[in-house]
Amino acid sequence: MQLPKKDIILFSLLAALILIVFASQGSAYSVRVLAEASCYAILALGLTIQWGYAGLFNAGIMGFVALGGFITMLFSFPTNDDFWSTDLPGQLGGVGLKALLSIAIVYSLTQLKRFGISKKIRLPLIIVASAILYLWVVTSLGPVAEAIESEAGFIGGFGLPVWVGWLVGGAIAGGIAYFIGHICLGLRSDYLAIATLGIAEIIKAFLKNADWLTRGTLTVSPLPWPVPQAGDIGFIAARAAYLSVTAVMIAVIYFLLYRAYNAPWGRTMRAIRDNENSSAAMGKDVNRRRLEVFILGSVLMGIGGAALVTFNGIFDPSGFLPLNHTFLVWVMVILGGAGNNKGTIFGAVLIYIIWTMSEPAALFLIDVARNMGTAWFDWQPPGDLDSRALQARVFVIGLTISLVLRYAPKGLFPEKVAHHA
C-alpha cells in the first residue's frame, strides 16, 4: 500500500531536519539525540494506547519512568560487597517478611465479605489494621536503613543483565498500574488523572528519600549498557549500537500494537472509547478492558523509562520532572495523533529534536542579535542574555502545541477509523 502524499512530505521534512542536526551538531551529539528520542517514542507509544485506544488520561507518566529506571538500576548495577558481607541482608529480609505479612493481613480483611461481614465493619478494620501494620514495618525498617547507610552506603544492585532490569521494570510498572486502575478506572477520567499524578509524586519522593536503596540525591552511576560502551568502541559507535537496540524494540512494539489495533480486542477498545454505554449494553466488560490497556501502556512506559535511564548512565531520583517526563510525552502524542502509532513515533522524534535544539538555536539567534545590535546601534546587551536561551525550549514547545491544536487538532497523523457497513 502506498503512503499518502502528506505522509511522504512530513517524513521527508523530518529526515531533512535530522540531516540539519547532524550537519550543525556533529554525529556524536546527533546520534545521542536520536537514541533518547527513540526511548521517548516507547513512552509515547505507551501513552497513545492508553489515551488513543481507550481515552484514559494518565498524568503520572513520570512515576512509571522513574520506576522503570529504578528497577533497571537495582537489577543491573554491580553488587555491593560492603552490604552483602554483613548481616544487613538478613535484617532487611526480616523487614521484607513483615511487609509481606502485613499485605496478607490487609488482603484477608478485604475478603471478610465472603463471610457476610458488612462494608461498614470491614472498612474501619482495614483502615486501622493498615495504619498499625504500616507503623510496625516502618519502625522496623528505620534502624536497618540507618545501618545500611552508615556501613555500606546503599544496598547496590544485583549485577544481572540489563535486559532483565528492563523486563522487570516494565512488569513492576504494570503491577503498580493494576492497583491504580483497579481502584480508579471505574470513576471519571479526572479521578484517574489525579490518582496517577499523586502516585507519580509518591514514587519520586520515596526514591529520592530512600538513601539506603537508591543513594537519594547522591545518584548511582555508571549504569551498564546492553551494548559495548564508548570506552570500548567509541562514542558514535556505542550510541549507534544503543540506537539500533531501541529501534528494534520500537519495530517489535509497533508490529504488536498494529496487530492488536486491528484485532477484535482493538475494535472493542475503540468501541468502549467512543461509546461506553452502548459497549456495556452489548455485554462488554468496560472496566476490565480499560484495565488491560492501562496496564499494557504502563508496561511500555516502564520499559521506555528503563531504556532512557540506562542510556543516560545515571540514576538520579531528582532528575525526574513532570515537564520532561509527562508534559513532553503528551505533546508528542497530541502532535503525532492519538491512536496512530506511526504518528506517535513521528511526534516523539520531532518534538524531542525541537526540545533539544531550541537552546542552541536560541543561542545562535541571540549571538546574531547581539552582534548586529552592538555594531549598528551600539546596544549594550544584558549580561544574563545567554541564560535566557534555556527558556526558549519551553516557548517553542508551547508555540508548537498551540499551532497544532489550532490547525491540526487531531494531530499531524489523525487516527484512521475504518467504517463498516
C-alpha positions, 0 to 999 in steps of 0.5 A: 500500500502506498503512503499518502502524499502528506505522509511522504512530505512530513517524513521527508521534512523530518529526515531533512531536519535530522540531516540539519542536526547532524550537519550543525551538531556533529554525529556524536551529539546527533546520534545521542539525540536520536537514541533518547528520542527513540526511548521517548517514542516507547513512552509515547507509544505507551501513552497513545494506547492508553489515551488513543485506544481507550481515552484514559488520561494518565498524568503520572507518566513520570512515576512509571519512568522513574520506576522503570529506571529504578528497577533497571538500576537495582537489577543491573548495577554491580553488587555491593560487597560492603552490604552483602558481607554483613548481616544487613541482608538478613535484617532487611529480609526480616523487614521484607517478611513483615511487609509481606505479612502485613499485605496478607493481613490487609488482603484477608480483611478485604475478603471478610465479605465472603463471610457476610461481614458488612462494608461498614465493619470491614472498612474501619478494620482495614483502615486501622489494621493498615495504619498499625501494620504500616507503623510496625514495618516502618519502625522496623525498617528505620534502624536497618536503613540507618545501618545500611547507610552508615556501613555500606552506603546503599544496598547496590544492585544485583549485577544481572543483565540489563535486559532483565532490569528492563523486563522487570521494570516494565512488569513492576510498572504494570503491577503498580498500574493494576492497583491504580486502575483497579481502584480508579478506572471505574470513576471519571477520567479526572479521578484517574488523572489525579490518582496517577499524578499523586502516585507519580509524586509518591514514587519520586519522593520515596526514591529520592528519600530512600538513601539506603536503596537508591543513594537519594540525591547522591545518584548511582552511576555508571549504569551498564549498557546492553551494548559495548560502551564508548570506552570500548568502541567509541562514542558514535559507535556505542550510541549507534549500537544503543540506537539500533537496540531501541529501534528494534524494540520500537519495530517489535512494539509497533508490529504488536500494537498494529496487530492488536489495533486491528484485532477484535480486542482493538475494535472493542477498545475503540468501541468502549472509547467512543461509546461506553454505554452502548459497549456495556449494553452489548455485554462488554466488560468496560472496566476490565478492558480499560484495565488491560490497556492501562496496564499494557501502556504502563508496561511500555512506559516502564520499559521506555523509562528503563531504556532512557535511564540506562542510556543516560548512565545515571540514576538520579531520583531528582532528575525526574520532572513532570515537564520532561517526563509527562508534559513532553510525552503528551505533546508528542502524542497530541502532535503525532495523533492519538491512536496512530502509532506511526504518528506517535513515533513521528511526534516523539522524534520531532518534538524531542529534536525541537526540545533539544535544539531550541537552546542552541538555536536560541543561542545562535539567534541571540549571538546574531542579535547581539552582534548586529545590535552592538555594531549598528546601534551600539546596544549594550546587551544584558549580561544574563542574555545567554541564560535566557536561551534555556527558556526558549525550549519551553516557548517553542514547545508551547508555540508548537502545541498551540499551532497544532491544536489550532490547525491540526487538532487531531494531530499531524497523523489523525487516527484512521477509523475504518467504517463498516457497513 
